[in-house]
Amino acid sequence: MGSSSNLLKVCLSVLVFVSTANAKSQSGIFNVVNFGAVADGKTDSAKAFLDAWNQACACDGQGRVVIPRGTFLAGPVSFKGPCKAPIVFQLTGKVIAPEEIQSENWITFDYVTGLNISGGGTFDGRGALTWSRTQCYKGGSCGKDPINIRFNFVTDAAIRGISSVDSKFFHMLVYRCKNVKFFSINISAPALSHNTDGIHIGESTGISITRSFIGTGDDCVSLGPGSENITVSNVRCGPGHGISIGSLGRYDDENPLYGIHVKNCTLTGTDNGIRIKTWAVSPTGHSPPGLASDFIFENIVMDNVANPIIIDQEYCPFQYCNKGSPSCVKISNVSFKDIRGTSKSKLAVKLLCSKGFPCQNVELSDINLQYTGTDGPATSMCTNVDAKIFGNVFPSTCV
């Protein structure tokens, strides 16, 4: 009787285990805690994250990875597709990075179609130690510190309501992606955190950034070669270096960049406002050719911003540039409309185009930028630009 009873218990246990596993598989919900993740901020949960992802990615229906409330430490993790169906990454808690990472990336999503990231949680890059020792902004080595979140070859995705704080390098990088929407994103790092661009986009199409706050130590949004049909709207930017196209013309064979629309944004206390920048001469000693066109900047509020409107084809952040050689990037079809507010630099409008390839078809309309200093009104500077003026423009332009 005893042995029969024990056998019955074993059978029931097996049945419960199988039923639970089946229910878990059928529901398509994979909580990282069930795979061994520990919310103590000390135990590396990277393997548990990856195991949960792999299970969700293999689901015939939509899979869901859940990172619940709590603080989870995780080393570098690469979430790879393609998956069998669209996949949800639900981040409710906080994921923190190790202070030291021997990788150029921390969290990566690769080759995923139908990705949905949401949940209101936070990726914390814990970058203070990295910022204290970087030499990149002085002309030293760049690009080896880890990016907080990288999207490679991601298609038809929505990233909503999450935060990225204190990244070691860029907060988010979008590379060769298509139809990705960022909505209600919060990105923050101190003003002195070097090279912590908010969202950098390159070689991607159909990307939108909407209703978000971005305050970092570098560009809030930066757009690199090969970007097309990009919309940035209702973004509050500051601190940082503003919203930048470029830098361009640094490397050979850069793809054209076109179709950029920045609208309904507010920039506060940034080092630049809306900026297009190309290298005078690249670090390789020459200026590669390039194309950049079809940009609209409209309904932008500047609050004590330096260089509110700037085209800089003499961009030269390091000592070894030669500003005497013209940039070979051709800029055309640029519209600045309804740009207003205050400038903390007397030179509020700066259009410095290449003498070899002058800017073509630049329009300025309804500009009102007041200098906050006491040594006279705001001024403008223009070189090598074909510009047209519409409506009231202050400061009066030099074209």
matplotlib code that plots the C-alpha trace (Angstrom):
import matplotlib.pyplot as plt

x = [0.0, 2.8, 4.7, 1.5, 0.8, 4.4, 4.0, 0.8, 2.5, 5.3, 2.9, 0.9, 4.0, 5.1, 1.6, 1.6, 5.1, 4.1, 0.8, 2.6, 5.2, 2.5, 0.5, 3.6, 4.4, 0.8, 0.5, 3.8, 4.8, 8.3, 9.3, 13.0, 12.7, 11.5, 14.8, 17.0, 17.2, 17.6, 16.5, 19.3, 21.3, 24.4, 23.8, 24.5, 21.1, 22.3, 21.9, 18.4, 17.4, 18.7, 17.1, 13.7, 14.2, 15.1, 11.9, 9.7, 11.4, 10.6, 6.9, 4.5, 2.4, 3.5, 6.0, 6.5, 9.7, 8.9, 11.4, 9.4, 9.9, 13.2, 16.9, 18.6, 22.3, 23.1, 26.3, 26.3, 23.2, 22.4, 18.8, 18.8, 16.2, 14.6, 11.7, 8.8, 6.3, 6.3, 7.8, 7.2, 9.9, 8.2, 10.6, 8.9, 11.9, 15.5, 18.3, 21.8, 25.1, 28.4, 30.6, 33.2, 32.1, 34.6, 32.3, 31.2, 27.6, 25.5, 22.0, 21.5, 18.5, 19.5, 17.5, 14.1, 10.8, 7.8, 9.6, 7.6, 9.5, 7.4, 6.7, 8.0, 11.3, 14.9, 18.2, 20.9, 24.4, 26.2, 28.6, 30.2, 33.5, 33.8, 33.1, 35.9, 38.6, 37.4, 39.7, 37.4, 36.3, 40.0, 40.7, 41.6, 40.1, 36.4, 33.8, 35.1, 32.9, 29.6, 26.3, 23.4, 20.9, 21.6, 19.1, 20.6, 18.5, 15.3, 12.0, 8.5, 9.2, 7.7, 9.8, 7.5, 7.7, 11.1, 14.1, 17.9, 20.1, 23.8, 25.0, 28.8, 28.7, 25.6, 22.3, 20.6, 22.0, 19.7, 21.6, 20.1, 16.6, 13.3, 10.0, 10.9, 8.9, 10.2, 7.4, 7.6, 11.2, 13.2, 17.0, 19.2, 22.8, 24.7, 25.8, 29.4, 29.0, 31.0, 29.7, 26.4, 24.3, 20.6, 19.5, 21.9, 20.5, 22.4, 21.7, 18.0, 14.7, 11.2, 12.3, 10.2, 11.0, 7.9, 6.9, 10.2, 12.6, 16.3, 19.0, 22.6, 26.2, 26.1, 23.6, 20.0, 19.4, 22.1, 21.5, 24.3, 24.9, 22.3, 19.4, 16.2, 12.6, 13.2, 10.8, 11.6, 8.6, 7.5, 11.0, 12.3, 16.1, 18.5, 21.2, 23.2, 24.5, 21.1, 19.6, 22.3, 22.5, 26.0, 28.8, 29.1, 32.1, 34.4, 34.6, 34.7, 31.5, 29.1, 25.5, 23.3, 21.1, 17.8, 14.2, 14.6, 11.7, 12.2, 9.1, 7.4, 10.5, 11.9, 15.6, 16.7, 20.2, 21.9, 25.3, 23.7, 20.1, 19.4, 22.6, 24.0, 27.7, 30.2, 34.0, 36.2, 38.8, 38.4, 41.1, 42.2, 43.5, 40.9, 37.2, 35.1, 32.1, 28.6, 25.0, 22.6, 19.2, 15.5, 15.5, 12.6, 13.0, 9.8, 8.1, 11.2, 11.4, 14.9, 15.4, 18.8, 20.5, 23.9, 24.0, 20.3, 20.5, 23.8, 25.1, 28.8, 30.8, 34.0, 33.4, 36.7, 36.5, 40.1, 43.5, 44.5, 41.8, 42.6, 39.9, 41.5, 40.2, 36.5, 34.0, 32.9, 29.4, 26.7, 23.8, 20.5, 16.8, 16.9, 14.0, 14.1, 10.5, 9.1, 12.2, 11.8, 13.1, 16.4, 20.0, 22.9, 25.3, 25.3, 25.7, 22.3, 22.2, 25.3, 25.3, 28.9, 28.8, 31.5, 33.2, 33.7, 30.0, 27.9, 24.5, 21.6, 18.0, 18.1, 14.9, 14.4, 11.0, 9.5, 12.6, 12.7, 15.8, 16.6, 20.1, 20.1, 23.4, 23.9, 26.3, 23.8, 21.2, 21.6, 23.5, 24.0, 26.9, 26.6, 29.2, 28.7, 24.9, 22.1, 19.3, 15.7, 13.9, 10.2, 8.2, 9.9, 13.4, 15.4, 18.3, 18.2, 20.3, 23.4, 22.1]
y = [0.0, 2.4, 1.7, 2.2, 5.5, 6.7, 5.7, 7.7, 10.7, 10.5, 10.2, 13.2, 15.2, 14.4, 15.3, 18.6, 19.4, 18.5, 20.5, 23.5, 23.4, 23.0, 25.9, 28.0, 27.1, 27.7, 31.0, 32.2, 34.2, 33.6, 35.3, 35.5, 34.6, 31.2, 30.7, 31.6, 35.4, 37.0, 40.5, 41.3, 43.6, 41.3, 38.0, 38.0, 37.1, 37.3, 33.5, 33.5, 36.5, 34.7, 31.4, 33.1, 35.0, 31.8, 30.1, 33.1, 33.4, 29.8, 30.2, 29.6, 32.5, 35.7, 35.1, 37.5, 37.9, 39.4, 41.1, 41.9, 44.5, 44.5, 45.2, 42.6, 42.7, 41.4, 41.2, 41.7, 40.0, 39.6, 38.8, 37.2, 36.5, 35.7, 34.5, 32.4, 35.2, 38.8, 39.0, 41.2, 42.3, 43.5, 45.3, 46.4, 46.4, 47.7, 46.1, 47.3, 46.8, 45.7, 48.7, 47.0, 45.4, 43.9, 44.4, 47.3, 46.5, 45.7, 44.9, 44.0, 43.0, 41.4, 40.4, 40.6, 41.3, 42.4, 43.5, 45.3, 46.6, 48.2, 48.0, 51.3, 49.8, 51.0, 50.0, 51.5, 51.5, 52.7, 54.7, 57.1, 55.1, 55.1, 58.8, 59.6, 58.0, 58.4, 60.3, 60.2, 63.8, 64.8, 63.0, 59.7, 56.3, 56.1, 53.5, 50.8, 51.6, 49.6, 51.0, 50.6, 49.3, 48.4, 47.5, 45.7, 44.7, 45.1, 45.5, 46.6, 47.4, 49.6, 50.7, 52.4, 53.8, 52.6, 54.5, 54.4, 56.1, 56.7, 54.8, 54.2, 55.3, 55.9, 55.2, 53.7, 52.9, 52.0, 50.3, 49.0, 48.9, 49.5, 50.9, 51.3, 53.6, 55.1, 56.5, 58.0, 57.2, 58.7, 59.0, 60.7, 61.2, 64.2, 67.0, 66.1, 62.4, 62.4, 60.6, 59.6, 60.3, 59.7, 57.9, 57.5, 56.3, 55.0, 53.1, 52.9, 53.9, 54.8, 55.6, 57.8, 59.3, 60.8, 62.4, 61.6, 63.3, 63.1, 64.8, 63.7, 64.8, 64.6, 64.8, 64.1, 62.6, 62.1, 61.0, 59.3, 58.3, 56.1, 57.4, 58.2, 59.1, 59.9, 61.8, 63.4, 65.1, 66.4, 65.7, 67.7, 67.9, 69.1, 69.0, 67.9, 69.0, 69.4, 67.5, 66.8, 65.5, 64.1, 64.2, 63.4, 63.1, 61.2, 57.9, 56.8, 55.5, 57.0, 56.5, 59.6, 60.9, 62.4, 62.9, 64.1, 65.9, 67.5, 69.2, 70.4, 70.1, 72.1, 72.4, 73.7, 74.8, 72.7, 73.5, 73.5, 73.6, 72.0, 71.3, 69.8, 69.0, 67.7, 67.3, 69.8, 67.1, 63.7, 62.1, 60.1, 63.4, 63.9, 64.8, 62.0, 63.0, 62.7, 63.8, 65.2, 66.6, 67.2, 68.3, 70.2, 71.7, 73.4, 74.7, 74.4, 76.3, 77.3, 78.0, 79.6, 77.5, 78.1, 78.1, 77.6, 77.2, 75.9, 74.3, 73.6, 72.3, 73.1, 70.6, 69.9, 68.6, 67.6, 69.2, 67.3, 68.7, 71.0, 73.6, 75.0, 72.2, 72.3, 69.6, 67.5, 66.7, 68.5, 69.8, 70.8, 71.4, 72.5, 74.4, 76.2, 77.2, 78.8, 78.6, 80.8, 81.5, 82.6, 82.2, 82.2, 82.9, 86.2, 84.4, 82.8, 81.7, 80.2, 78.9, 77.9, 75.9, 74.4, 76.6, 73.5, 72.4, 75.4, 74.7, 74.8, 75.8, 76.7, 78.4, 80.4, 81.5, 83.0, 83.0, 84.9, 84.3, 86.8, 86.9, 86.7, 88.6, 92.4, 93.2, 93.9, 91.9, 88.5, 88.2, 85.8, 84.5, 82.9, 81.6, 79.7, 79.3, 79.8, 80.9, 82.3, 84.3, 84.1, 86.0, 87.7, 86.6, 87.8, 88.1, 89.3, 86.9, 87.7, 86.2]
z = [0.0, 0.9, -2.4, -4.4, -2.6, -3.3, -6.9, -7.2, -5.7, -8.2, -11.1, -9.8, -9.5, -13.0, -14.2, -12.4, -13.8, -17.4, -17.1, -15.7, -18.5, -21.1, -19.6, -19.6, -23.2, -24.3, -22.6, -24.3, -21.2, -20.0, -16.7, -16.3, -12.6, -13.6, -15.5, -12.6, -12.7, -9.2, -8.4, -5.9, -8.1, -7.6, -9.4, -13.1, -14.7, -18.3, -18.9, -17.5, -19.7, -22.8, -21.9, -21.5, -24.8, -26.7, -25.4, -26.3, -29.7, -30.5, -29.8, -32.7, -31.4, -29.9, -27.1, -24.1, -22.1, -18.7, -16.4, -13.3, -10.6, -8.9, -9.8, -12.0, -12.8, -16.3, -18.3, -22.1, -23.7, -27.4, -28.1, -31.5, -34.1, -36.3, -34.1, -35.2, -34.5, -33.2, -29.7, -26.6, -24.3, -21.1, -18.8, -15.6, -13.3, -13.6, -15.4, -14.4, -16.2, -14.6, -14.1, -16.3, -19.6, -22.1, -25.1, -27.4, -26.6, -23.5, -24.6, -28.3, -30.4, -33.7, -36.7, -35.0, -36.9, -34.9, -31.7, -29.0, -25.9, -23.2, -19.5, -18.0, -16.8, -16.9, -18.4, -16.2, -17.8, -14.7, -16.8, -14.3, -14.1, -17.9, -18.3, -15.8, -18.0, -21.6, -23.9, -27.0, -26.7, -26.6, -29.9, -28.4, -29.0, -29.5, -30.0, -27.7, -24.7, -24.6, -26.0, -23.6, -26.2, -29.8, -32.5, -35.6, -38.5, -36.5, -38.6, -37.6, -34.0, -31.3, -28.3, -25.8, -22.3, -21.2, -19.8, -20.5, -17.9, -17.5, -20.5, -20.8, -24.5, -26.7, -25.1, -28.1, -31.6, -34.5, -37.4, -40.6, -39.1, -40.8, -39.5, -35.8, -33.6, -30.3, -28.2, -24.7, -24.2, -21.3, -21.7, -19.2, -18.3, -16.8, -19.0, -18.5, -19.5, -22.8, -25.9, -24.4, -27.5, -26.8, -30.0, -32.9, -36.3, -39.2, -42.4, -41.4, -42.9, -41.5, -37.9, -35.7, -32.2, -30.6, -27.2, -25.5, -23.1, -23.9, -21.8, -22.1, -22.5, -26.3, -29.1, -28.0, -31.4, -34.1, -37.7, -39.6, -43.2, -44.9, -42.8, -44.7, -43.9, -40.2, -38.0, -34.7, -33.1, -29.6, -28.1, -25.2, -25.5, -22.8, -21.6, -24.6, -27.9, -29.6, -32.5, -35.1, -38.7, -38.9, -38.6, -42.3, -44.6, -42.3, -44.1, -47.8, -49.5, -47.0, -48.2, -48.8, -46.0, -46.8, -45.8, -42.2, -40.4, -37.0, -35.6, -32.4, -30.3, -27.4, -26.7, -23.3, -22.4, -25.1, -26.7, -30.1, -31.4, -34.8, -36.5, -39.7, -39.5, -42.0, -41.6, -43.2, -43.7, -42.2, -39.9, -42.9, -44.5, -47.2, -47.6, -49.1, -51.2, -49.9, -50.3, -47.6, -48.6, -47.9, -44.3, -42.6, -39.2, -38.0, -34.9, -32.7, -29.3, -28.2, -24.5, -23.8, -26.5, -28.0, -31.8, -32.3, -36.1, -37.5, -40.7, -40.0, -42.9, -41.1, -38.3, -36.7, -33.1, -32.9, -33.5, -36.6, -38.9, -41.8, -42.1, -45.2, -47.3, -48.2, -47.3, -50.2, -48.8, -50.8, -48.7, -50.4, -49.8, -46.1, -44.5, -41.2, -40.3, -37.1, -35.0, -31.9, -28.4, -26.8, -27.7, -25.2, -28.1, -29.9, -33.2, -33.3, -37.0, -38.5, -42.1, -42.9, -46.1, -48.2, -50.8, -53.0, -52.7, -51.6, -49.8, -52.3, -51.7, -48.0, -46.8, -43.6, -42.6, -39.4, -37.3, -34.0, -31.8, -29.1, -27.6, -23.8, -23.4, -23.0, -25.8, -28.5, -30.5, -32.0, -35.3, -38.1, -40.3, -43.8, -46.2, -49.5, -49.2, -51.6, -49.3, -49.5, -46.8, -46.1, -43.5, -40.5, -39.8, -36.8, -36.6, -40.2, -42.2, -44.1, -47.4]

ax = plt.figure().add_subplot(projection="3d")
ax.plot(x, y, z, "-o")
ax.set_aspect("equal")
plt.show()
